[in-house]
């Protein structure tokens, strides 16, 4: 139940789409208000989804597609499914708009009709977010790295209040030499210095963060200075959830990253990466980069843990509590 609630909080737009899919066939599509009726009630008119077999087939297909794109990790198939969902959603959108624009005599459009109109824009929004955050780096991305070292671009976006560890520079240099993928879906990402101010929705605390990376969904990896002046590495979910302290120092973060979880902030860190991948329907070794693992072990004379919870304290909610306290003040 906690995992389901966490998913809803983190994926607000998708969760809204799921809710619309559930409510649309349950709520009245239209009401009768004919004066011929002896009663002064407005009885439900059967939802159009159950009115005709083609409508029912299309709606069931839309439900299957919506569930599928949330379960599938392959970016190509996820986008293909979303495009097909958008086409079906657009058909429903036209049908619903026509009903509202040219209502049948003695019938008033109901809530179900309005929900039908929401399919297409919601699916389109999800597709745009997927297109932005799930797409692999373009050629221009690599050209930029060749023109300016990754470390220099990242350093520019980190405020002077944050101490940048030397290990980050070594990490950036490794990427410049080896390219993507690094490990899982993680990418080094430079910040313009304004992201945290917009993410937090308030002034006065953004200088306590230094962003250096991101996940495929837009989740952020950053340095964070706590109230005691201690610097940690944290994860911030793209939609406000998954607020975790990942490591106390950058070497431990690299050890955690090297394990190979696809998305550290969403994975079950009590499982090995192989166990997690299998539970998600992925190949056991998906996301693992043996070259990166070897570099971490040899460069820092350390080991790669078997499970993420060997580094991350799963029950530590101090960062989550800090965010919630400061956003509410």
Secondary structure as UniProt FT lines:
FT   HELIX           2..10
FT   HELIX           12..24
FT   TURN            25..26
FT   STRAND          30..32
FT   TURN            35..36
FT   STRAND          44..45
FT   HELIX           48..50
FT   HELIX           53..71
FT   HELIX           75..101
FT   TURN            105..106
FT   STRAND          107..109
FT   HELIX           111..133
FT   HELIX           139..147
FT   HELIX           150..156
FT   TURN            160..161
FT   HELIX           166..178
FT   TURN            184..185
FT   STRAND          187..188
FT   HELIX           195..200
FT   HELIX           206..208
FT   STRAND          209..214
FT   TURN            216..217
FT   STRAND          220..225
FT   TURN            227..228
FT   STRAND          231..236
FT   TURN            238..239
FT   STRAND          244..247
FT   HELIX           250..259
FT   TURN            264..266
FT   TURN            269..270
FT   HELIX           273..279
FT   TURN            280..281
FT   TURN            284..287
FT   HELIX           290..300
FT   HELIX           308..310
FT   TURN            314..315
FT   HELIX           318..328
//
